Amino acid sequence: MAKPGQTIAISSIILAGGQSSRLGRDKAFLEVKGQFLIERIIDRLGQVSEEIIIVADEVDRYDAFEAIVVSDVYPGKGALGGIFSGLNRATNHHSLVVACDMPFLNMSLLRYMQGLAAPYDVVIPRMGRLTEALHSIYSQDCLPFVEKQLQAGDLRIVHFFPHVRVRYVEQEEIEIFDPEHLSFFNINSEADLRKASEIWRRKEPASGTEATHLEGASVRSGRRGSSATDDEVSRQRSR
């Protein structure tokens, strides 16, 4: 068993539920400068995980990517169902869970969370009363409690937290690595696309490697190469 403070191996789980009702398109396949948004996320998660799992409604759309692709064990159960399906497939005891529409994942913050994970079942960012359930690490010890909720029709992620060991990553910790909280930015609308474009343009001189815009982002159908309810303290994105 890993000791507190010891960095452990983790899997990474991407929740890619399909077409966004607000955006009217499949966010995973937004194309930015020749790269799908989900490809960008896979590339980044590859820096913290050797095993990457995509939970998707249409499994065959993702078989060209370097990832394990699984469907929901409990279809139609939103993000909580996706968390269960990913954890159930993972070979590591702990897994990082993110949504497919988060273009600004911060590697330093993710590694910090990974370093905290060993003695806990949930490592979740928190700013005030707002938590980021889809930018969190979960252990497989959560599975029986998550499954019980799914079977009862309770899709609120935080409702199983009283049964497990939770480590909240507080705002002052987050801001050491990500003072603008861009890690949690997600794309749900055309306005979000425009805002992401502005962020990339602003950050480009500093990084030199980021994509410069999302304007005119398109969606290809088919394969490459040819949020559920939650309570007021947890922001849960549409899948």
RODO-2510 file (C-alpha; in nm, 4 decimals, decimal comma):
residues 239
     n   res          X          Y          Z
     1     m     0,0000     0,0000     0,0000
     2     a     0,1250     0,3483    -0,0867
     3     k     0,2296     0,5676     0,2031
     4     p     0,0977     0,9227     0,2561
     5     g     0,2990     1,1627     0,0431
     6     q     0,4020     0,8919    -0,2017
     7     t     0,3105     0,9589    -0,5632
     8     i     0,1091     0,6677    -0,6965
     9     a     0,0271     0,5524    -1,0477
    10     i    -0,3149     0,6684    -1,1609
    11     s    -0,5361     0,6030    -1,4597
    12     s    -0,7091     0,8914    -1,6365
    13     i    -1,0762     0,8794    -1,7323
    14     i    -1,2311     1,1148    -1,9875
    15     l    -1,6090     1,1475    -1,9835
    16     a    -1,7243     1,1933    -2,3434
    17     g    -2,0983     1,1524    -2,3395
    18     g    -2,1850     1,2729    -2,6887
    19     q    -2,3586     1,5755    -2,8393
    20     s    -2,3961     1,8816    -2,6184
    21     s    -2,7539     2,0055    -2,5965
    22     r    -2,6387     2,3656    -2,5519
    23     l    -2,3614     2,3681    -2,8123
    24     g    -2,5475     2,1422    -3,0527
    25     r    -2,2285     1,9519    -3,1364
    26     d    -2,0110     1,6787    -2,9947
    27     k    -1,7600     1,8733    -2,7885
    28     a    -1,4978     1,5988    -2,7999
    29     f    -1,4710     1,6425    -3,1770
    30     l    -1,4395     2,0166    -3,1925
    31     e    -1,1441     2,0575    -3,4263
    32     v    -0,8821     2,3178    -3,3430
    33     k    -0,5944     2,3663    -3,5875
    34     g    -0,6203     2,0093    -3,7073
    35     q    -0,6498     1,8560    -3,3608
    36     f    -0,9662     1,7372    -3,1914
    37     l    -1,0282     1,8785    -2,8440
    38     i    -1,0248     1,5276    -2,7008
    39     e    -0,6841     1,4669    -2,8633
    40     r    -0,5464     1,7670    -2,6767
    41     i    -0,6817     1,6284    -2,3509
    42     i    -0,5412     1,2809    -2,4206
    43     d    -0,1993     1,4330    -2,4933
    44     r    -0,2012     1,6181    -2,1628
    45     l    -0,3283     1,3321    -1,9538
    46     g    -0,0551     1,1147    -2,1012
    47     q     0,1862     1,3183    -1,8896
    48     v     0,0346     1,1833    -1,5668
    49     s    -0,1106     0,8461    -1,6715
    50     e    -0,0051     0,5503    -1,8804
    51     e    -0,3647     0,4272    -1,8917
    52     i    -0,6279     0,6552    -2,0432
    53     i    -0,9922     0,5495    -2,0539
    54     i    -1,2682     0,7187    -2,2519
    55     v    -1,6270     0,6611    -2,1399
    56     a    -1,8523     0,7280    -2,4372
    57     d    -2,2003     0,6692    -2,5742
    58     e    -2,0715     0,5882    -2,9234
    59     v    -1,7701     0,3707    -2,8539
    60     d    -1,6670     0,3123    -3,2153
    61     r    -1,6113     0,6846    -3,2752
    62     y    -1,3080     0,6740    -3,0486
    63     d    -1,1289     0,3589    -3,1592
    64     a    -0,8626     0,5539    -3,3516
    65     f    -0,7339     0,7170    -3,0334
    66     e    -0,4652     0,5783    -2,8056
    67     a    -0,7037     0,5028    -2,5230
    68     i    -0,9263     0,2311    -2,3839
    69     v    -1,2858     0,3068    -2,4790
    70     v    -1,5793     0,1774    -2,2757
    71     s    -1,9521     0,2351    -2,2715
    72     d    -2,1581     0,3099    -1,9627
    73     v    -2,2348     0,0168    -1,7362
    74     y    -2,5451     0,2127    -1,6335
    75     p    -2,6537     0,4032    -1,9474
    76     g    -2,8215     0,7388    -1,9096
    77     k    -2,6861     0,8049    -1,5609
    78     g    -2,4783     1,1095    -1,6491
    79     a    -2,1412     1,1921    -1,5020
    80     l    -2,1826     0,9660    -1,1988
    81     g    -2,2466     0,6721    -1,4306
    82     g    -1,9374     0,7652    -1,6289
    83     i    -1,7240     0,7756    -1,3163
    84     f    -1,8460     0,4291    -1,2197
    85     s    -1,7807     0,2858    -1,5667
    86     g    -1,4296     0,4288    -1,5838
    87     l    -1,3287     0,3225    -1,2332
    88     n    -1,4724    -0,0217    -1,2960
    89     r    -1,2433    -0,0641    -1,5993
    90     a    -0,9270     0,0969    -1,4616
    91     t    -0,6284    -0,1185    -1,3679
    92     n    -0,4985     0,1375    -1,1165
    93     h    -0,6682     0,1842    -0,7808
    94     h    -0,6940     0,5616    -0,8288
    95     s    -0,8116     0,7464    -1,1385
    96     l    -0,8251     1,1090    -1,2423
    97     v    -1,1635     1,1974    -1,3932
    98     v    -1,2084     1,4919    -1,6306
    99     a    -1,4654     1,6030    -1,8866
   100     c    -1,3921     1,6025    -2,2587
   101     d    -1,4344     1,9798    -2,2928
   102     m    -1,1612     2,1130    -2,0626
   103     p    -0,8872     2,2632    -2,2852
   104     f    -0,6699     2,4215    -2,0154
   105     l    -0,5746     2,1332    -1,7862
   106     n    -0,2814     2,2369    -1,5685
   107     m    -0,0185     1,9658    -1,5376
   108     s     0,1346     2,1088    -1,2215
   109     l    -0,2010     2,1079    -1,0433
   110     l    -0,2786     1,7551    -1,1626
   111     r     0,0582     1,6264    -1,0397
   112     y     0,0002     1,7984    -0,7056
   113     m    -0,3352     1,6231    -0,6726
   114     q    -0,1734     1,2941    -0,7736
   115     g     0,0786     1,3384    -0,4940
   116     l    -0,2025     1,3817    -0,2411
   117     a    -0,4098     1,0839    -0,3521
   118     a    -0,2565     0,7805    -0,1787
   119     p    -0,4411     0,7930     0,1576
   120     y    -0,7713     0,9227     0,0164
   121     d    -1,0625     0,7993    -0,1927
   122     v    -1,1481     1,1393    -0,3386
   123     v    -0,9202     1,4349    -0,4089
   124     i    -1,1372     1,7227    -0,5266
   125     p    -1,0739     2,0952    -0,5835
   126     r    -1,2907     2,3305    -0,3812
   127     m    -1,3337     2,7068    -0,3966
   128     g    -1,5681     2,8246    -0,1269
   129     r    -1,8730     2,5956    -0,1512
   130     l    -1,8072     2,5128    -0,5152
   131     t    -1,6383     2,1803    -0,5911
   132     e    -1,5025     2,0464    -0,9208
   133     a    -1,6263     1,6880    -0,9359
   134     l    -1,5094     1,6450    -1,2958
   135     h    -1,1523     1,7484    -1,2213
   136     s    -1,0979     1,5027    -0,9387
   137     i    -0,9265     1,1798    -0,8408
   138     y    -1,1355     0,8835    -0,7213
   139     s    -1,0331     0,5449    -0,5844
   140     q    -1,2002     0,2143    -0,6586
   141     d    -1,3135     0,2036    -0,2957
   142     c    -1,5823     0,4480    -0,4110
   143     l    -1,7368     0,1910    -0,6457
   144     p    -1,9856     0,0209    -0,4100
   145     f    -2,1193     0,3547    -0,2862
   146     v    -2,1454     0,4976    -0,6371
   147     e    -2,3221     0,1850    -0,7607
   148     k    -2,5707     0,1998    -0,4746
   149     q    -2,6553     0,5580    -0,5688
   150     l    -2,6910     0,4713    -0,9367
   151     q    -2,9285     0,1883    -0,8560
   152     a    -3,1310     0,4253    -0,6379
   153     g    -3,1406     0,6915    -0,9104
   154     d    -2,9411     0,9443    -0,7057
   155     l    -2,6977     1,1070    -0,9505
   156     r    -2,5487     1,3676    -0,7176
   157     i    -2,1777     1,2961    -0,7062
   158     v    -2,1109     1,4472    -0,3643
   159     h    -2,3771     1,2345    -0,1957
   160     f    -2,1427     0,9370    -0,1535
   161     f    -1,8628     1,1480    -0,0019
   162     p    -1,9672     1,0852     0,3622
   163     h    -1,8831     0,7169     0,3096
   164     v    -1,5259     0,7681     0,1844
   165     r    -1,2069     0,9567     0,2672
   166     v    -1,2127     1,2978     0,0978
   167     r    -0,9278     1,5453     0,0568
   168     y    -1,0407     1,8887    -0,0574
   169     v    -0,7843     2,0905    -0,2512
   170     e    -0,8587     2,4411    -0,1312
   171     q    -0,8472     2,7632    -0,3304
   172     e    -0,5162     2,8775    -0,1849
   173     e    -0,3574     2,5502    -0,2966
   174     i    -0,5118     2,5686    -0,6429
   175     e    -0,3905     2,9227    -0,6992
   176     i    -0,0277     2,8254    -0,6421
   177     f    -0,0472     2,6412    -0,9745
   178     d    -0,3446     2,7980    -1,1504
   179     p    -0,4209     3,1497    -1,0254
   180     e    -0,6808     3,2088    -1,2980
   181     h    -0,8640     2,8776    -1,2356
   182     l    -0,8388     2,7938    -1,6058
   183     s    -0,8141     2,4233    -1,5230
   184     f    -1,1892     2,4212    -1,4650
   185     f    -1,2885     2,6142    -1,7770
   186     n    -1,5182     2,4061    -1,9949
   187     i    -1,6845     2,4627    -2,3307
   188     n    -2,0635     2,4526    -2,3296
   189     s    -2,1573     2,7295    -2,5733
   190     e    -2,0415     2,9431    -2,8633
   191     a    -1,9600     3,2132    -2,6082
   192     d    -1,7295     2,9675    -2,4315
   193     l    -1,5576     2,8982    -2,7644
   194     r    -1,4947     3,2691    -2,8112
   195     k    -1,3651     3,3048    -2,4571
   196     a    -1,1304     3,0089    -2,5054
   197     s    -1,0012     3,1741    -2,8212
   198     e    -0,9260     3,4916    -2,6277
   199     i    -0,7467     3,2967    -2,3558
   200     w    -0,5283     3,1167    -2,6097
   201     r    -0,4344     3,4422    -2,7838
   202     r    -0,3432     3,5990    -2,4515
   203     k    -0,1369     3,3024    -2,3351
   204     e     0,0380     3,2335    -2,6655
   205     p     0,3331     3,4735    -2,6181
   206     a     0,4134     3,3134    -2,2818
   207     s     0,3827     2,9512    -2,3852
   208     g     0,4726     2,9557    -2,7510
   209     t     0,3199     2,6112    -2,7899
   210     e    -0,0511     2,6603    -2,7256
   211     a    -0,3045     2,6614    -3,0053
   212     t    -0,3896     3,0211    -3,0912
   213     h    -0,7653     3,0064    -3,1377
   214     l    -1,0863     2,8143    -3,1337
   215     e    -1,2679     3,0482    -3,3696
   216     g    -1,4274     2,8649    -3,6564
   217     a    -1,3909     2,5355    -3,4728
   218     s    -1,5605     2,2602    -3,6666
   219     v    -1,6836     1,9109    -3,6016
   220     r    -1,6161     1,6100    -3,8202
   221     s    -1,8641     1,3281    -3,8089
   222     g    -1,7437     0,9723    -3,7739
   223     r    -1,3948     0,8615    -3,6853
   224     r    -1,0677     1,0465    -3,7036
   225     g    -0,8706     0,9929    -4,0231
   226     s    -1,1347     0,8939    -4,2833
   227     s    -2,3827     1,6550    -1,7195
   228     a    -2,6373     1,5013    -1,5024
   229     t    -2,7847     1,6684    -1,1937
   230     d    -2,5861     1,7694    -0,8871
   231     d    -2,6445     1,9891    -0,5846
   232     e    -2,5528     2,3521    -0,5353
   233     v    -2,2031     2,2869    -0,4007
   234     s    -2,0751     2,0937    -0,7014
   235     r    -2,0474     2,2195    -1,0575
   236     q    -2,1184     1,9294    -1,2909
   237     r    -2,0880     1,9771    -1,6642
   238     s    -2,3052     1,8304    -1,9350
   239     r    -2,1643     1,5167    -2,0958
***
